[in-house]
Amino acid sequence: MKSAKWRVKIAAIIIILVSAFLTFLSALLIRTYTFDPAGQPASSSPGGAGSGLAANFSLEERTLLLSHLKGALRIPTVTRSPSDWNTLALEEFGDLLPRVFPTVFSSNLVKHEVIANYSHLFTVRGSNDSLQPYMLIAHLDVVPALAEDWEVPPFSAEERNGYLYGRGAMDDKSSVMGILQGLEFLLKRGYKPCRTFYIGIGHDEEVGGNSGARNIATVLQSRGVKLSFLLDEGSAILSGIIPGLDKQAAIIATSEKGYVTISLSVSMATGHSSMPAKESSIGILAAAVSKLENNPMPRMLGQGPERGLLEHLSPQLRFPLNVVMANLWLFAPLVSRMMENKPSTNSLVRTTTAVTEFHAGVKANVIAPFARATVNFRLHPVHTMEELLHQVQSIISDERVKIEVLQHHPSLPLSSYNDNSFGYQVIKGTIRDVFPAVAIAPGLCIAGTDTRHYLNLTRELYRFTPMMVKQEDLSR
């Protein structure tokens, strides 16, 4: 009799558990297939921002456009340090612009100014002063390029197998030439904007933008300019990179990582290598560096703008990834573990640790009196420098290792991306007009840009370049 009662109780418990599981599963599936954070498609020109002109380039214009881009790529506008620019190349680039964009420089709608000797500011006057202006920015400088590391000469602008090779083709002369070519195209067709807008071209972004972008922003601020939004480089159209997504994805970065660069150093008594002490400055520092590499910063998936990326793409992912991404409240730890396996996605879920320099030793038979390493951390947007330094100290746990902050730029605030966000919806609508088949989502820029210099002009800072990036391009 008792065994029968127990069987009934066990059966009841099983029924309850199965019912609870099915209810839970139903809730996940309902949320998955009704979840639509992206909202409705937006117009590309709310408030008078768009031109209403289709971008139908003639064959002659296409040929000129390609020729102009090649000309820009052949100028070695290399920036090596905040005080080391190729000034002759920067001047040559400045001379190139009026030659290839004559309508921009001759139009009575456009005012051109040279800022800090080598940067450029264009003001395109609108007819309605009541509309708040916006701004497009890019940079003309590039990082150094060693010829032996390239398949073709880095400043040759050579075409090969349908691709254009050249330092700056991706970062960021395509944006410079694209923006100005777009304006040239519109002005030739009689375009007169309702809304004033600005174009800023910096010359030292690769070393922080403290001469170019900072001075452009200062000039605008001195004139009392306030922007509705600003668009810079930073994200692109990803092709074949996001697992479970059968289409390309245009990512509009609504924030970017900050960074902290620290110095780790160890000082010890020197001596001859024939009588070494048990530990050396090099050994102690090497152990500290090894601890940092083996103990990455904590995962923070779901706490920053990367959550918007995953949730906005979830309706377009294949099963079961769509269920997972639509329910990050439950699956975030699992997704974090998956994403940390690749450098390209690991950078989205945490503050990354990169040991970039190691200096030690004076002679082959002399104990090194001093060893120093440089470590660069790219901060997740919710991670502060104070928290980071506490964690670094805890991980190293050796008072002989001196920790010193060399540089710090906090992460930028998150810009809006809801249905009422004017800037985001203009960019999103424009992408949809030009690339109708792509998925569009907000995201996080893992590199630094010039946008940080414009915080006093607007908090709506976006980063996107209309450029296709494939898996093999990530290492470029």
N, C-alpha and C positions, 0 to 999 in steps of 0.2 A: 504493500500500500504506500509506504513511504517512498519507495523507489519510483513509483508512478507519479507521485506528487513532485518529486525532484525533476523527473523528466519533463513534466508540464512547465515547471518553473524555468528550466534551462531553455526549453523551446520558446517560452515567452521572452526571455532575455535575448535570445538569438533574433527573434522577430523584431524586438525593439531596436537592437543594434543594426540590423539590416535596414530597417525603416529609417533610422537616423542617418545611416550611410547614404541611402538613396536620396533622402531629403537634402543632405549636404551636397551630394553630387549634382542633384537637380539645381540647387542654388548656384553652384559653380558654372554649370552650363548655361543657365538663364542669364547670369551676369556676363558670361563670355559672348553670347549671341545677341545681347541687347546693349552691350557696352560700346559707346561711340563717343570717345573724348574729343575726336577731331572736329565735330560739328559739321555744319553744312558748307559746301564749296563757297568761297568768297569771290566777289568781283575783284578784278585787278585794279580798279581805279575809284575806290570810294573817296569822296571828298575832293575830287579833282586832281588826284595824283597821277592817273594814267594818261596816255596820249591818245588812245583810240585809233592809232595807226598800226596796221599790220606790218611786221618786220619782214617785208619781201625785198631782199637784197637782189639787185641785178647781178649778172655774171661779172660785169666790170667792177661793181662794188665789192663782190666777194674776193676777186683777185686783188684789189687794192687793200682790202682788210687783211688778207694773209700777208701781203707784202709789207704792210705797216707793222704787223706783229713781228715778222722776221727782223725788220730793221731795229725794233726795240730790243729784241733778244740779242742782237749782235753788239750792243753797247754794254761793256762790262762794268755795270754800276755796282761794283763790289763794296760792301761795307765790312770791315774787319774788326773794328772796335768803335766805341763812342767817339773816338778822336781820329780815326783812320778811315776816311772815305776816299773813293776814287773821284776826286773833284772834277777832273777833266771829263770823265765819263758822265758825271751828273750834269755838267754844263752842256755836253753833247746831247744828252737826252732832252734837256730843256729846249735846245735848238730844234730838235726833231719834231716836237709837238705842234708848233704852228705850221710847219711844212706839211704834215700829214692830216691836220685837222683845220684847214684854212677857214671853214665856215664858223667853227667854234670861236676862233680868235678874231673874226671880223664882225660877228653878230652884235647888234646893239642891245641884245638881250643878255649878253654874257660879259661879265667883268672878270678879268684874269689878273691875279697877283702872284708874285714870287715871294715866298715866305722863307726866312732863314737861309737865303741865298740859293737853295736848291729844291725846296718843296713848292707845291703849286696849289692855289686856292681859286676855284671858279665859283662865281655867284651867278646863277641863272634866274633872272627876275621874273616873277609871276605877276599876273594881272590882278590878283585878289590878295591884298595885304592882310585880310582878316584870317587867312588860312596859315596855320603854323608851318614853317618850312621843315624839310627833312634834309638828310645828307647822305651821300655815297662817298666812301673813302677806299683807298688802295695805297700801295707803296711801290716805288720804282727801284728800290735797292734790292740786292741779292746777296746771299752768303757766298764765300769763296768756293771755287770749283777747281779741283785738280784734274788736269787733262787725262792723266793715266787712269783715273777712276771712271771715265766716261767712254761709252761706245763710239761716240763722235766728239769732235771738239766742242766744249761746253758753250761757246759763244758763236757757234757756226750757224745756228737756226736751220739745221739740215733736216730735210724731210726723208723719212725712211719707213716703208711699209704702212703708209697712211698716218704716221705720227710726226709731229714736229718736235725736234729735240733742241733743248737750250736751257741754260740756267735761267730761271725766272718764268719759264713757260707755265708752270703750275703755281709758282709763288714769287711774284704776284703780278707780273706784267700783263698776263691775260686779262686781269681785272682792270688795270690802268687803261689798256688799249680798248677793251670792250666797253667800258663806261663812256669814254670820249668818242669812240666810234658810234655808239648809240646816240649820243647827243648830236654829233655831226649828221647822222642819218635823219634825225627828227627835224633839225633846223633847215636842212635842205628841202624838206617837204612842207615848210611853212609852220612848223610847230610853235605855238605860243602857250606856255604853261599857265595854268591858273595859280598854282602853288609855287612859290619860290623854293629853289633847292640849291644845295651847295655840293661841290665836288672837291674833296681834299686828297692830294697826292703827296704822301710823305716820302722822305729820302733816307731815313735811318731806322725804319721799323725793325730790321733784323738785330739791332742792338738796343732796342727799347723805345725808339721814337721820341726821345727827349729833346731833340732839336727840331725835327719836322712836325709830327702830329701835335706835340705839346704846344708849339708856337702857333700852329694853325688854330687850335682850340682857344688859345689865349687871345688871338686876334678877334675871333668871333665873340668870345665872352666879353671883351672890352666894348663891343658894339651892342651888347645887350641881347644877343641872339639866343633864343631858346628853340630847340628842335623837337618835332613830334616824334621822330625816330632817326636812327642812324644804321646804315648797313655797311659792313666790312667783309673781308675774307674770313675764312675759318672753318666752314663746313662745305660739303659738296653733294653731288648726286652719287650715291653708292650703288654699284652694280655687281651683283653676285657676292656680296660681302656679308649680308645679314642672313643667317640660316633660317630656313622656313619661309622666306619671302620670295615669291616668284616674280616680283617686279622690282624695278629700281626704286630707291628711296632717296628723296631730297630732304636733307636734314638742315633745318634752320637753327643754328646754335643760339640759345637764349641766355647763355652764360659761358664763362670760360674759367678754366682752372687758374689759380694763382700759383706762386712758387716760393719756396724758401731754399736758399743755397747756404750751406753751412760748411765750416772748416773744422776738421778733426785733426788735432795735433798732439804729438807726444814728444817730450824732451827728456833725455837721459844722459848720463855721463858717457863720454866717448872713451875709446881705448883701442888697443891693437887687436886684430882679429885672432891672434894666437892665444889670447886669454879672454875669451868672451864670457860675459855674465850669462846667467840662466835665461834672461829675457832681454830683448832688444827693443828699441823704439819702433823698428819696422814690424817686429812680431806682434807687439802689443796693438799697434794700429791696424795691422792686417786682421787680427782677431776681432777688433771692433767693427771693421768694415764687413767682415764675414757675418757677424751677428745681425747687422742691419739687412744684409741681403737675404739671410735665411729667416728673418722675422719681419715680413712685410707689414705695412700699416693695416689696421682693421678694415674689413669690407664695410662700405657705407651705401650699398645699392638701395635705392628707394627713398633716400633722404635728400637727394638733390635733383637737378634737372634731368638726369638720366631716366628718372621714372616716367616723365612725360614722353620721352622717346619710345620706350617699350610699350606703354599703354596706348599711344596713338597708332602704333603699328600693329597692335594685337588683332584688330578685326581683319587684317589682311594676311595674317600668318596662317600656315597650314596647321591642322590638328596634329598633335595636342599642344603645340607651342602657343596657339591662340588662347587656350584655356589657362596656360601657365602665366602668360604675360598680362592677361586681363584680371588675374587674381594675385598680384604681387603681394598683397597683404598676407597671403599664405605662402607663396612660393619664392619670395625674395631670397631667402638663404640658399635654396637650391639653384636659382638663377645665378647668384653671386659666385657659387662654386664653379658653375659651368663657364662663366665669363672670365674668371681669373686664369683660365688655362691658356689664353692667347694674349700676347702683349697689347694688341689693338683693342681688345675688349676689357682686359684687366685694368687699363687706364681709366675706364669709365666708373669702375666700382670702388676705387680707393685712391688714396694719396700714393703715388708711385715713388720709388726710391731708385736713384741712379747715381752710382759712384763714377765720377767723371774725370778726376785727376788724382794722381798719387805721386808724391815727391819724397825721396829719401836717399841718403847715402852721399858720401863725398869721394870715396876711394875704395878699391876692391879689398884692401886689407885693413880698413879702418871701421870701427863700430860707428854706425850712424848716430850722431848726437841728436838728430831731429828728424821727425817724419810727419808729413802732412798729407791729408786727403781732402778732396772736395766732394761733397754729396749734394745733389740737386733733387729736391722733392717737389713734385707737381701736386698742389693741394686740391683735394676734393672740395667742392664748394662749401660744405658744412664743416670742414676741418680747419681749425685755427692754428696759427703758428705756436701759440702757447701750449696747446694740446700736443702738437707734434714734438716740440722740444722736450716736454715731459716724457713722452713715449720713447724718444731717442735715448735720453739719459737712462731710462729704465732698461731698455734693451741692451745698451752697451755695458752698463753697470760696472764702470771702472773709472775711478776718480783720476787716474793718471792720464786719461784722454780728455783734453780740453775741447770744449764745444763752443764755437763762435759763429754767430749769424753774419753772413757776408751780404746777402741780399734778401729782401722780402717784398713780395707784392701779393696782397690778399686776393682771393677770388672775387670776381665781380658779381654784383647782385643779379638776381634772376629777373629778366625782362618778361613782360606779360605775353601770353600766347592764347588768351581766350577769345571768344567770338567778338568781344568789344575792343580788342587790341588793334588799333588802327595800323601800326607799322607791320605787325606780324601778318595781318590779313592782306595788306597790300603785297607783301613779299610772297605770301602763299598763293594769292590769286594770280600774280604774275607768273610764278612757276607753273601753275596749273594751265595757264594760257599757252605757254611755250612748250611744256612737257606734259601733255594731258594724261599720259599713261603712268606717271610716277606716283608712288605713295609719298605723302608729305608729313613730316613730324618735327616737333621741337627737339632739341638735343643739347649736348654739352660739347664745347670746343676744348680740346685737351692742350692746345698750344696757346701762347700769349699773342695778343694782337694790339693794334693801336687804339682799340675802342676805349681802353682804360683812360686815355687822356681827355675823353669827351664827356666824362661823368657829370661835369658841371653844366653841360648843355642839355642833356637828356638822360633819363634812366632806361630808356627803351633802346638797347643796343643789341643789334642782331649781326650774325655772321653767316654768310652763305656766298658761294661762288658757283655759277651755273656750269659746272665742269663735271664730266663723268670720271669717276675713280673706280678702278677695278682692284681685285685682290693683289695683283702683281704690282700695282702702282703704289701700294702703301709704303714700300721700302724706298720710294723715290723722294 
